Amino acid sequence: MRNIREVLRLRLCARLKYRQISQSTKVSMGSIKKLLSRAEELGLFWPLSDDLDDARLALLFYPSSDTTVSSRYITPDWAVVHQELKRKGMTKQLLWEEYTAAHPNRCYSYSQYCDRYRHWLKKQKRSMRQTHKAGEKCFVDYCGQTVPVIDAGSGEIRQAQIFVGTLGASNYTYAEATYGQTLPEWLTSQSRMLEFFGGCPEIIVPDNLKSGVSRSCRYDPDLNPSYQQWAAHYQVAVIPARPYKPKDKAKAEVAVQIVERWVLAKLRRQTFFSLAELNRCIALLLDDLNQKPFKQLPGNRQHAFEQLDKPALQPLPTNPYIYVDIKTVKANIDYHIQYQQHQYSVPHQYVGEYLQLHASETLVSLFFNGQSIASHPRANRPGTTTLPAHMPVRHQKHQQWTPGRLKNWARDIGSEVLVWVDYQLTSKAHPEQAYRVCLGLLSLSREYPPERLDKACKIANVQRLYRLKQIKSILQSNRDQLPQQLDIDIQLPQVHENIRGPRDYH
């Protein structure tokens, strides 16, 4: 309305050109020409009459227009509109069409509808940097405040950490206490959170804590392998917030603040002697928190969750999540890897390679380039677990030898070989110390016939020759093939006619 009066003043009083008026009033030249033509028809001149206010001036130029827009049109409930826009597939166009259908003669145009909604949005105290769709995001974090828990037996005081998770669209909040922020506690807390929600969102937005993010980065953070496995189990995407960017997880920051104010503050005078007792109290206060009415929006967290997030959540997996510790290990030269003071074997071909270890409560599995290469029952004590199939062929053969097997082999060759082998096994502090000597004697059976080897052992037994090289010397010198000498003890006479006396020596 003010532009009409200004256009008339600039033309009728200042005598400016159309282009100059357009540059001054930001009105198109076509509209200026129409206004001035209408003014000429109406016989208007400058200065205008005092009783001609802006409303009457507008009616002269636009008789069909209504200057009482704000009082005549129905204003939508922008809080409800804001909540409805959080639903999947919801648009302003659809909400405007429903609005016009309800008030056909008292509705704003679509452009005015969107403009007034943006104007209402700017007046709200909440940050609107992010648009949260139903069932899309869940924000998780730990409270800075802790709760002391006293051990009833020892009197030791431990500070319990408070885990908090909240859904983006409804602000439905979950909280629980754990003794620490370790990786198993971090993952199991999120599993219980999803069970509390009764479904899975599309995205989990955590902080850059070490339990979840191995290497924080603004653009490409590295997730912990166990966290990746947890996300794959629940079919969710994990997108950590950028480092030092709290607005990326503003929902989590607000949820932490609310839990500290309306849950932890009410528990400040209570004394807890177990973690279960603390979690029971948190659960009771959490129900009150989720049913507490919103200040700016209609309803409460519980109602918003049932209307928005709950129908949009993905179903939980059939099988519950079982924590698996994932580590990168290197196969030692003895084709074993170590996990918690226990040695587990791997195929000897992978010596020197870096493998991925998956350790559950009952099973230890090893992977190379994503392919399973070994699996062992988990042992919770120091020791060694070795599968014969993982050993080289020569090691397998060595391990298969026992004192009984060595004696049976020696008996098949000959009785003297058995006597020699038996002496080797019984003379050592441990029979295994004689395995190599006995196997060396076995190798001689490939070069010499059993008869010769048995005769050589007979000579060695009689002369107490118990070194393998002595057996070899007998065989190489063919002593075992010499005629057997008679063991005859002949007594020679001391007096003989051909024996010279002492006088015959000069």
Summary of the structure (lengths in Angstrom):
residues: 506
radius of gyration: 47.4
end to end distance: 166.9
largest distance: 186.8
contacts: 1370
relative contact order: 0.06
helix: 46%
strand: 15%
